[in-house]
Amino acid sequence: MSALKPSEPVGDDRVATARHALLEGVGAEIAASFPGITRLGGQVVAALYLAEGPRSMDELSMELKRSKSNIFANLRGLEAAGIIERRREAGARHDSYTLRGKYPDVVIGAYISRLRRVVHDKQTLCRRALGLLGDAQGTEADALRMRLDDLSRKYDLFADLMDRYVPSIDGPVDLEQLITRIPEPVLKTIHAAARAAWAVGSTVATQVDRLRGKKR
């Protein structure tokens, strides 16, 4: 067998290994962050990120070596989450899919939108549970009411924080640009405040654990 000439391309397994690692990593990340989307859905996101342009369901199925039905189910979930969008090119017979924006900006934007929905949904849940509880009397009812009031207060606080300081987002968030535009003194203030709040929370949690231990 003749040796390859220097000008002939030589396959490098490291490329395939690195690509596989990215597919697996993004797959796990998306699956853990968005209910209803599997690891395969995250691999679809990674594949679209690495692609030079939109990909059809058939192309994604061939690339990821998974059935079209599984690909389709995850495409629907990703589209509902606002991570990908569907297109129909002029003259094309089938839809194609692409990310709604750069990765990971589009995932960060979708996650913030989901977090906002979760907080507001929990506000509604607390109010509904309190309404169902009504003016029920007794030790058990009082304990449940206290917990629901506490939970409702916390979710109201989270919702107010998000509504006041986090813009309503429907699309990618350029986190890199956002961070680079925040003045350094502001970042230091946020960091100090977060550390102080964390320290207070840890102290309270320790005190609660000690009290519970004494009661036992």
C-alpha positions as CSV (number, residue, x, y, z in Angstrom):
1,M,0.0,0.0,0.0
2,S,1.4,3.3,-1.1
3,A,1.9,6.0,1.5
4,L,-0.4,9.1,1.5
5,K,1.0,12.1,-0.2
6,P,1.5,15.2,2.1
7,S,-1.2,17.1,0.1
8,E,-3.8,14.4,0.8
9,P,-6.1,15.0,3.8
10,V,-5.7,12.7,6.7
11,G,-8.7,11.9,9.0
12,D,-8.2,12.9,12.6
13,D,-10.2,11.0,15.2
14,R,-9.8,13.9,17.6
15,V,-12.3,15.9,15.5
16,A,-15.0,13.3,15.8
17,T,-14.2,12.8,19.5
18,A,-14.5,16.5,20.3
19,R,-17.7,16.8,18.2
20,H,-19.2,13.8,20.1
21,A,-18.3,15.4,23.5
22,L,-20.0,18.6,22.5
23,L,-23.1,16.8,21.4
24,E,-23.3,14.8,24.6
25,G,-22.6,17.8,26.8
26,V,-25.2,20.1,25.2
27,G,-27.6,17.1,25.2
28,A,-27.3,16.7,29.0
29,E,-27.5,20.4,29.6
30,I,-30.7,20.9,27.6
31,A,-32.4,17.8,29.0
32,A,-31.7,18.9,32.6
33,S,-33.0,22.5,32.0
34,F,-36.1,22.0,29.9
35,P,-38.8,19.4,30.9
36,G,-40.1,17.4,27.9
37,I,-36.9,17.8,26.0
38,T,-34.6,14.7,26.0
39,R,-30.8,14.4,25.7
40,L,-31.5,14.0,21.9
41,G,-33.1,17.4,21.8
42,G,-29.9,18.9,23.2
43,Q,-27.9,17.1,20.6
44,V,-30.2,18.6,18.0
45,V,-29.3,22.1,19.4
46,A,-25.6,21.2,19.2
47,A,-25.9,19.9,15.7
48,L,-27.7,23.0,14.5
49,Y,-25.0,25.2,16.2
50,L,-22.3,23.3,14.3
51,A,-24.2,23.4,11.0
52,E,-23.4,25.9,8.3
53,G,-27.1,26.5,7.7
54,P,-30.7,25.2,8.4
55,R,-31.1,21.4,8.6
56,S,-34.1,19.3,7.7
57,M,-35.5,16.6,9.9
58,D,-34.1,14.0,7.6
59,E,-30.6,15.5,7.7
60,L,-30.7,15.6,11.5
61,S,-31.9,12.1,11.7
62,M,-29.1,10.9,9.5
63,E,-26.4,12.9,11.3
64,L,-27.5,11.9,14.8
65,K,-28.4,8.3,13.8
66,R,-31.8,8.5,15.4
67,S,-35.3,7.9,14.2
68,K,-37.2,10.7,12.6
69,S,-40.1,10.3,15.1
70,N,-37.7,10.9,18.0
71,I,-36.1,13.9,16.2
72,F,-39.6,15.3,15.4
73,A,-40.8,15.1,19.0
74,N,-37.7,17.0,20.2
75,L,-38.0,19.6,17.5
76,R,-41.5,20.3,18.6
77,G,-40.3,20.7,22.2
78,L,-37.4,23.0,21.2
79,E,-39.7,25.1,19.0
80,A,-42.2,25.5,21.9
81,A,-39.3,26.5,24.2
82,G,-38.2,29.2,21.8
83,I,-34.8,27.7,21.1
84,I,-35.3,26.8,17.4
85,E,-37.4,28.0,14.6
86,R,-38.9,26.3,11.6
87,R,-38.4,27.6,8.0
88,R,-39.7,26.7,4.6
89,E,-37.3,27.8,1.9
90,A,-38.8,28.9,-1.5
91,G,-39.3,25.8,-3.6
92,A,-38.4,23.4,-0.8
93,R,-40.7,20.4,-0.2
94,H,-39.9,20.1,3.5
95,D,-39.4,22.4,6.5
96,S,-35.9,23.1,7.8
97,Y,-34.8,24.1,11.3
98,T,-32.3,26.5,12.7
99,L,-31.5,28.1,16.1
100,R,-33.4,31.3,16.9
101,G,-30.1,32.9,17.6
102,K,-26.5,32.2,18.6
103,Y,-25.7,29.5,21.0
104,P,-25.7,29.7,24.0
105,D,-27.5,33.1,23.9
106,V,-30.7,31.5,22.6
107,V,-30.7,28.9,25.4
108,I,-30.1,31.5,28.1
109,G,-33.0,33.6,26.8
110,A,-35.3,30.6,26.7
111,Y,-34.3,29.6,30.2
112,I,-34.9,33.0,31.6
113,S,-38.3,33.0,29.9
114,R,-39.1,29.6,31.4
115,L,-38.0,30.8,34.9
116,R,-40.3,33.7,34.7
117,R,-43.2,31.4,33.7
118,V,-42.4,29.0,36.6
119,V,-42.4,31.8,39.1
120,H,-45.7,33.2,37.9
121,D,-47.2,29.7,37.8
122,K,-46.2,29.1,41.4
123,Q,-47.8,32.4,42.4
124,T,-51.0,31.2,40.9
125,L,-50.7,27.8,42.5
126,C,-50.2,29.3,46.0
127,R,-53.2,31.5,45.6
128,R,-55.3,28.6,44.4
129,A,-54.2,26.4,47.3
130,L,-55.0,29.2,49.8
131,G,-58.4,29.7,48.3
132,L,-59.1,26.0,48.5
133,L,-58.0,26.0,52.2
134,G,-60.3,29.0,52.9
135,D,-61.1,29.5,56.5
136,A,-60.5,25.9,57.5
137,Q,-59.7,25.6,61.3
138,G,-57.5,23.3,63.3
139,T,-53.8,22.7,63.8
140,E,-53.2,21.0,60.5
141,A,-55.0,23.8,58.6
142,D,-53.1,26.5,60.4
143,A,-49.7,24.8,59.7
144,L,-50.6,24.4,56.0
145,R,-51.8,28.0,55.8
146,M,-48.5,29.2,57.4
147,R,-46.4,27.3,54.9
148,L,-48.5,28.5,51.9
149,D,-48.3,32.1,53.1
150,D,-44.5,31.8,53.4
151,L,-44.2,30.2,50.0
152,S,-46.5,32.8,48.4
153,R,-44.5,35.6,49.9
154,K,-41.3,34.2,48.5
155,Y,-42.7,33.7,45.0
156,D,-44.2,37.2,45.1
157,L,-40.7,38.5,46.0
158,F,-39.1,36.6,43.1
159,A,-41.8,37.8,40.7
160,D,-41.4,41.4,41.8
161,L,-37.6,41.2,41.4
162,M,-37.9,39.7,37.9
163,D,-40.6,42.2,36.8
164,R,-38.6,45.2,38.0
165,Y,-35.1,44.3,37.0
166,V,-35.2,41.5,34.3
167,P,-36.6,42.6,31.0
168,S,-39.3,40.5,29.4
169,I,-37.4,38.3,27.1
170,D,-38.5,36.5,23.9
171,G,-35.4,35.5,22.2
172,P,-31.6,35.2,22.6
173,V,-29.7,37.0,25.4
174,D,-26.2,38.1,24.5
175,L,-24.8,37.5,28.0
176,E,-21.3,38.3,26.9
177,Q,-22.2,41.7,25.7
178,L,-24.4,42.4,28.7
179,I,-21.7,41.6,31.1
180,T,-19.1,43.6,29.3
181,R,-21.4,46.6,29.4
182,I,-21.9,46.5,33.1
183,P,-19.5,48.9,34.9
184,E,-17.0,47.1,37.1
185,P,-18.2,49.0,40.3
186,V,-21.7,47.7,39.7
187,L,-20.4,44.1,39.3
188,K,-18.5,44.4,42.5
189,T,-21.6,45.8,44.3
190,I,-23.7,42.9,43.0
191,H,-21.0,40.4,44.1
192,A,-20.7,41.8,47.6
193,A,-24.5,41.9,48.0
194,A,-24.8,38.3,46.8
195,R,-22.1,37.1,49.2
196,A,-23.7,39.0,52.1
197,A,-27.2,37.5,51.3
198,W,-25.7,34.0,51.0
199,A,-23.9,34.4,54.4
200,V,-27.2,35.4,56.1
201,G,-29.1,32.6,54.4
202,S,-26.5,30.0,55.5
203,T,-26.5,31.4,59.1
204,V,-30.3,31.2,59.3
205,A,-30.3,27.6,57.9
206,T,-27.7,26.6,60.5
207,Q,-29.8,28.1,63.3
208,V,-32.9,26.3,62.1
209,D,-31.1,23.0,61.9
210,R,-29.8,23.5,65.5
211,L,-33.3,24.2,66.8
212,R,-34.7,21.2,65.0
213,G,-31.9,19.1,66.6
214,K,-32.7,20.3,70.1
215,K,-36.4,19.5,69.6
216,R,-35.5,15.9,68.7
